[in-house]
């Protein structure tokens, strides 16, 4: 914040800060209600893709280094570290939901 002195830290004329509305561009990347609903319906109708089913199978069979194998497989298919981790967590959630549904039924 300026202090009205010409030299030194925070130098300069004292002005009043103008509060501005956030730009619409700052919303970029957030998923809206309609888009989320459409994606959910599409997922319900189409189901898992073949590579996702393979990841699900890896989760079910388990093993000592299943997480690492799933990550490496997903990374090769999706191309980035972040996407691979997100996909692994998503498929784990799908697996948990399937198990909960099976236990409830």
N, CA, C and O of each residue as an XYZ file, in Angstrom:
420
protein
N       0.850     -1.182      0.000
C       0.000      0.000      0.000
C       0.896      1.246      0.000
O       1.887      1.298      0.729
N       0.560      2.214     -0.789
C       1.365      3.445     -0.865
C       1.251      4.251      0.423
O       0.232      4.218      1.114
N       2.331      4.979      0.727
C       2.336      5.751      1.978
C       2.497      7.261      1.771
O       2.594      8.013      2.741
N       2.524      7.702      0.515
C       2.597      9.140      0.259
C       3.998      9.708      0.222
O       4.162     10.905     -0.017
N       5.029      8.883      0.452
C       6.422      9.344      0.432
C       7.033      8.899     -0.905
O       6.759      7.804     -1.397
N       7.874      9.784     -1.481
C       8.406      9.540     -2.812
C       9.437      8.415     -2.850
O       9.587      7.764     -3.884
N      10.154      8.170     -1.746
C      11.218      7.164     -1.723
C      10.857      6.025     -0.768
O      10.027      6.170      0.129
N      11.512      4.891     -0.997
C      11.403      3.787     -0.040
C      10.296      2.798     -0.364
O       9.619      2.869     -1.390
N      10.154      1.865      0.581
C       9.159      0.810      0.427
C       7.757      1.423      0.438
O       7.492      2.363      1.187
N       6.868      0.892     -0.390
C       5.484      1.378     -0.503
C       5.422      2.852     -0.872
O       4.517      3.559     -0.428
N       6.359      3.323     -1.670
C       6.366      4.740     -2.031
C       5.271      5.023     -3.045
O       4.815      4.124     -3.752
N       4.857      6.269     -3.109
C       3.912      6.692     -4.126
C       2.680      7.368     -3.573
O       2.468      7.428     -2.362
N       1.879      7.871     -4.479
C       0.665      8.605     -4.141
C      -0.363      7.654     -3.531
O      -0.535      6.539     -4.023
N      -1.033      8.067     -2.494
C      -2.043      7.235     -1.837
C      -3.325      7.267     -2.662
O      -3.897      8.332     -2.893
N      -3.762      6.116     -3.095
C      -4.988      6.016     -3.893
C      -5.956      5.047     -3.221
O      -5.577      4.259     -2.354
N      -7.201      5.127     -3.643
C      -8.212      4.232     -3.087
C      -8.337      3.018     -4.004
O      -8.452      3.157     -5.221
N      -8.312      1.830     -3.407
C      -8.396      0.594     -4.165
C      -9.817      0.412     -4.681
O     -10.779      0.507     -3.918
N      -9.945      0.149     -5.987
C     -11.253     -0.058     -6.597
C     -11.550     -1.565     -6.598
O     -10.783     -2.360     -7.141
N     -12.673     -1.937     -5.982
C     -13.088     -3.352     -5.984
C     -13.758     -3.642     -7.318
O     -14.738     -2.989     -7.675
N     -13.247     -4.603     -8.044
C     -13.806     -4.961     -9.347
C     -14.463     -6.333     -9.280
O     -14.069     -7.188     -8.488
N     -15.471     -6.526    -10.127
C     -16.125     -7.832    -10.197
C     -15.147     -8.828    -10.816
O     -14.347     -8.447    -11.670
N     -15.196    -10.096    -10.404
C     -14.304    -11.071    -11.026
C     -14.666    -11.284    -12.501
O     -15.839    -11.293    -12.874
N     -13.645    -11.453    -13.314
C     -13.864    -11.647    -14.747
C     -14.524    -12.999    -15.004
O     -14.279    -13.955    -14.268
N     -15.356    -13.089    -16.035
C     -15.954    -14.384    -16.363
C     -14.896    -15.432    -16.734
O     -15.119    -16.630    -16.564
N     -13.750    -14.975    -17.237
C     -12.699    -15.904    -17.643
C     -12.105    -16.658    -16.450
O     -11.473    -17.701    -16.624
N     -12.310    -16.124    -15.228
C     -11.796    -16.807    -14.043
C     -12.592    -18.073    -13.721
O     -12.160    -18.893    -12.910
N     -13.752    -18.229    -14.356
C     -14.575    -19.427    -14.166
C     -14.116    -20.585    -15.051
O     -14.609    -21.704    -14.909
N     -13.194    -20.330    -15.945
C     -12.773    -21.338    -16.926
C     -12.367    -22.637    -16.242
O     -11.562    -22.639    -15.311
N     -12.935    -23.737    -16.716
C     -12.564    -25.042    -16.191
C     -13.508    -25.593    -15.152
O     -13.458    -26.787    -14.861
N     -14.383    -24.756    -14.571
C     -15.329    -25.268    -13.580
C     -16.505    -25.919    -14.294
O     -16.994    -25.407    -15.301
N     -16.951    -27.047    -13.767
C     -18.031    -27.796    -14.402
C     -19.369    -27.297    -13.875
O     -19.594    -27.238    -12.666
N     -20.255    -26.938    -14.802
C     -21.584    -26.470    -14.433
C     -22.522    -27.626    -14.116
O     -22.179    -28.788    -14.333
N     -23.703    -27.307    -13.603
C     -24.686    -28.325    -13.221
C     -25.133    -29.138    -14.430
O     -25.183    -30.367    -14.377
N     -25.454    -28.452    -15.506
C     -25.972    -29.116    -16.705
C     -24.921    -30.064    -17.302
O     -25.236    -31.198    -17.662
N     -23.683    -29.593    -17.403
C     -22.598    -30.406    -17.948
C     -22.360    -31.635    -17.090
O     -22.174    -32.735    -17.611
N     -22.366    -31.452    -15.767
C     -22.158    -32.566    -14.847
C     -23.255    -33.612    -15.011
O     -22.984    -34.813    -15.020
N     -24.500    -33.144    -15.139
C     -25.636    -34.056    -15.321
C     -25.508    -34.832    -16.624
O     -25.724    -36.044    -16.654
N     -25.153    -34.127    -17.715
C     -24.987    -34.763    -19.031
C     -23.895    -35.830    -18.990
O     -24.060    -36.922    -19.536
N     -22.774    -35.502    -18.336
C     -21.676    -36.450    -18.238
C     -22.073    -37.684    -17.434
O     -21.711    -38.811    -17.772
N     -22.832    -37.442    -16.353
C     -23.282    -38.542    -15.496
C     -24.190    -39.493    -16.270
O     -24.056    -40.713    -16.167
N     -25.117    -38.927    -17.048
C     -26.036    -39.732    -17.850
C     -25.270    -40.510    -18.918
O     -25.530    -41.692    -19.140
N     -24.324    -39.840    -19.575
C     -23.514    -40.499    -20.609
C     -22.725    -41.659    -20.014
O     -22.627    -42.720    -20.631
N     -22.163    -41.470    -18.827
C     -21.392    -42.518    -18.143
C     -22.299    -43.705    -17.804
O     -21.911    -44.866    -17.937
N     -23.539    -43.374    -17.354
C     -24.503    -44.403    -16.989
C     -24.889    -45.252    -18.196
O     -24.972    -46.477    -18.110
N     -25.126    -44.576    -19.329
C     -25.574    -45.266    -20.540
C     -24.432    -46.044    -21.187
O     -24.589    -47.215    -21.531
N     -23.295    -45.396    -21.349
C     -22.181    -45.993    -22.101
C     -21.357    -46.960    -21.258
O     -20.797    -47.917    -21.792
N     -21.276    -46.726    -19.960
C     -20.463    -47.596    -19.106
C     -18.990    -47.259    -19.225
O     -18.619    -46.176    -19.677
N     -18.154    -48.204    -18.812
C     -16.702    -48.001    -18.832
C     -16.130    -48.366    -20.193
O     -16.638    -49.253    -20.879
N     -15.062    -47.666    -20.575
C     -14.358    -48.010    -21.812
C     -13.490    -49.238    -21.539
O     -13.260    -49.575    -20.377
N     -13.006    -49.910    -22.579
C     -12.221    -51.133    -22.375
C     -11.003    -50.960    -21.466
O     -10.728    -51.820    -20.629
N     -10.272    -49.849    -21.625
C      -9.084    -49.679    -20.774
C      -9.485    -49.419    -19.325
O      -8.761    -49.793    -18.402
N     -10.646    -48.774    -19.124
C     -11.146    -48.542    -17.765
C     -11.580    -49.857    -17.117
O     -11.380    -50.065    -15.920
N     -12.178    -50.745    -17.923
C     -12.556    -52.069    -17.412
C     -11.316    -52.859    -17.011
O     -11.331    -53.608    -16.034
N     -10.242    -52.682    -17.778
C      -8.985    -53.366    -17.465
C      -8.409    -52.845    -16.145
O      -7.898    -53.625    -15.340
N      -8.490    -51.532    -15.922
C      -8.036    -50.939    -14.667
C      -8.875    -51.475    -13.512
O      -8.346    -51.808    -12.452
N     -10.192    -51.556    -13.728
C     -11.099    -52.078    -12.707
C     -10.738    -53.518    -12.362
O     -10.763    -53.912    -11.196
N     -10.402    -54.301    -13.387
C      -9.992    -55.696    -13.182
C      -8.691    -55.760    -12.372
O      -8.536    -56.607    -11.493
N      -7.753    -54.845    -12.684
C      -6.490    -54.783    -11.924
C      -6.757    -54.471    -10.452
O      -6.115    -55.033     -9.565
N      -7.701    -53.581    -10.203
C      -8.051    -53.227     -8.819
C      -8.627    -54.439     -8.108
O      -8.286    -54.720     -6.959
N      -9.512    -55.161     -8.810
C     -10.175    -56.320     -8.202
C      -9.190    -57.444     -7.907
O      -9.253    -58.058     -6.842
N      -8.275    -57.720     -8.844
C      -7.298    -58.792     -8.624
C      -6.281    -58.385     -7.578
O      -5.742    -59.227     -6.860
N      -6.019    -57.067     -7.496
C      -5.133    -56.548     -6.444
C      -3.687    -56.919     -6.678
O      -3.147    -56.688     -7.760
N      -3.058    -57.493     -5.673
C      -1.635    -57.799     -5.767
C      -0.840    -56.812     -4.947
O      -1.386    -55.852     -4.403
N       0.458    -57.055     -4.861
C       1.305    -56.225     -4.001
C       1.502    -54.827     -4.561
O       1.395    -53.848     -3.823
N       1.786    -54.716     -5.852
C       2.064    -53.395     -6.434
C       0.971    -53.008     -7.435
O       1.264    -52.478     -8.506
N      -0.296    -53.277     -7.079
C      -1.407    -53.000     -7.992
C      -1.522    -51.512     -8.299
O      -1.717    -51.131     -9.453
N      -1.403    -50.666     -7.274
C      -1.538    -49.217     -7.471
C      -0.531    -48.689     -8.482
O      -0.865    -47.882     -9.350
N       0.698    -49.155     -8.355
C       1.761    -48.690     -9.255
C       1.498    -49.180    -10.683
O       1.684    -48.431    -11.642
N       1.065    -50.439    -10.822
C       0.778    -50.993    -12.151
C      -0.387    -50.254    -12.803
O      -0.363    -49.954    -13.996
N      -1.404    -49.970    -11.996
C      -2.566    -49.235    -12.513
C      -2.140    -47.843    -12.960
O      -2.541    -47.375    -14.026
N      -1.324    -47.183    -12.139
C      -0.847    -45.839    -12.472
C      -0.071    -45.846    -13.787
O      -0.294    -45.003    -14.656
N       0.841    -46.806    -13.922
C       1.678    -46.862    -15.137
C       0.833    -47.124    -16.374
O       1.056    -46.532    -17.430
N      -0.147    -48.024    -16.231
C      -1.036    -48.351    -17.340
C      -1.858    -47.121    -17.742
O      -1.960    -46.785    -18.921
N      -2.439    -46.459    -16.739
C      -3.266    -45.273    -17.008
C      -2.433    -44.141    -17.601
O      -2.900    -43.420    -18.483
N      -1.205    -43.986    -17.121
C      -0.332    -42.920    -17.616
C      -0.017    -43.135    -19.097
O       0.017    -42.183    -19.876
N       0.211    -44.386    -19.473
C       0.476    -44.682    -20.893
C      -0.738    -44.358    -21.748
O      -0.601    -43.845    -22.859
N      -1.931    -44.658    -21.231
C      -3.137    -44.436    -22.010
C      -3.543    -42.959    -22.060
O      -4.026    -42.475    -23.084
N      -3.341    -42.250    -20.945
C      -3.851    -40.883    -20.853
C      -2.800    -39.813    -21.112
O      -3.144    -38.690    -21.480
N      -1.518    -40.142    -20.926
C      -0.452    -39.225    -21.316
C       0.101    -38.307    -20.246
O       1.109    -37.643    -20.485
N      -0.522    -38.241    -19.061
C       0.060    -37.371    -18.041
C      -0.110    -37.957    -16.647
O      -1.013    -38.753    -16.388
N       0.777    -37.542    -15.766
C       0.806    -38.008    -14.379
C      -0.508    -37.667    -13.662
O      -1.124    -38.516    -13.018
N      -0.910    -36.416    -13.792
C      -2.098    -35.910    -13.098
C      -3.362    -36.645    -13.546
O      -4.189    -37.032    -12.719
N      -3.505    -36.833    -14.846
C      -4.684    -37.523    -15.386
C      -4.716    -38.972    -14.945
O      -5.778    -39.514    -14.642
N      -3.528    -39.607    -14.911
C      -3.438    -41.007    -14.499
C      -3.869    -41.177    -13.049
O      -4.614    -42.102    -12.726
N      -3.405    -40.290    -12.176
C      -3.787    -40.367    -10.762
C      -5.288    -40.141    -10.592
O      -5.942    -40.838     -9.816
N      -5.828    -39.166    -11.318
C      -7.252    -38.862    -11.228
C      -8.084    -40.042    -11.715
O      -9.101    -40.379    -11.109
N      -7.657    -40.671    -12.809
C      -8.380    -41.815    -13.363
C      -8.343    -42.989    -12.405
O      -9.350    -43.673    -12.223
N      -7.188    -43.231    -11.786
C      -7.052    -44.330    -10.827
C      -8.024    -44.134     -9.664
O      -8.703    -45.073     -9.249
N      -8.084    -42.910     -9.144
C      -8.996    -42.627     -8.026
C     -10.454    -42.768     -8.453
O     -11.284    -43.269     -7.695
N     -10.758    -42.321     -9.672
C     -12.135    -42.415    -10.179
C     -12.570    -43.872    -10.301
O     -13.677    -44.224     -9.894
N     -11.717    -44.712    -10.852
C     -12.060    -46.132    -11.029
C     -12.156    -46.827     -9.669
O     -12.966    -47.738     -9.497
N     -11.330    -46.402     -8.697
C     -11.450    -46.945     -7.335
C     -12.814    -46.606     -6.741
O     -13.433    -47.435     -6.074
N     -13.281    -45.373     -6.989
C     -14.612    -44.963     -6.517
C     -15.700    -45.796     -7.179
O     -16.664    -46.198     -6.527
N     -15.544    -46.057     -8.480
C     -16.513    -46.890     -9.223
C     -16.548    -48.288     -8.598
O     -17.619    -48.859     -8.391
N     -15.378    -48.821     -8.305
C     -15.273    -50.153     -7.685
C     -15.956    -50.170     -6.323
O     -16.692    -51.103     -6.000
N     -15.710    -49.135     -5.529
C     -16.323    -49.037     -4.194
C     -17.845    -48.965     -4.309
O     -18.563    -49.584     -3.524
N     -18.332    -48.202     -5.294
C     -19.778    -48.072     -5.503
C     -20.383    -49.418     -5.906
O     -21.459    -49.784     -5.434
N     -19.685    -50.157     -6.785
C     -20.160    -51.475     -7.204
C     -20.224    -52.439     -6.031
O     -21.182    -53.197     -5.879
N     -19.177    -52.396     -5.198
C     -19.141    -53.281     -4.020
C     -20.242    -52.931     -3.037
O     -20.869    -53.819     -2.459
N     -20.483    -51.622     -2.841
C     -21.541    -51.182     -1.928
C     -22.916    -51.611     -2.449
O     -23.788    -52.019     -1.682
N     -23.085    -51.511     -3.758
C     -24.352    -51.906     -4.388
C     -24.564    -53.415     -4.232
O     -25.672    -53.868     -3.942
N     -23.496    -54.183     -4.425
C     -23.567    -55.643     -4.283
C     -23.870    -56.040     -2.836
O     -24.628    -56.978     -2.591
N     -23.279    -55.326     -1.885
C     -23.488    -55.623     -0.465
C     -24.922    -55.260     -0.041
O     -25.529    -55.943      0.784
N     -25.445    -54.179     -0.617
C     -26.792    -53.731     -0.280
C     -27.886    -54.591     -0.903
O     -28.969    -54.734     -0.334
N     -27.602    -55.165     -2.075
C     -28.613    -55.950     -2.796
C     -28.704    -57.383     -2.328
O     -29.512    -58.152     -2.850
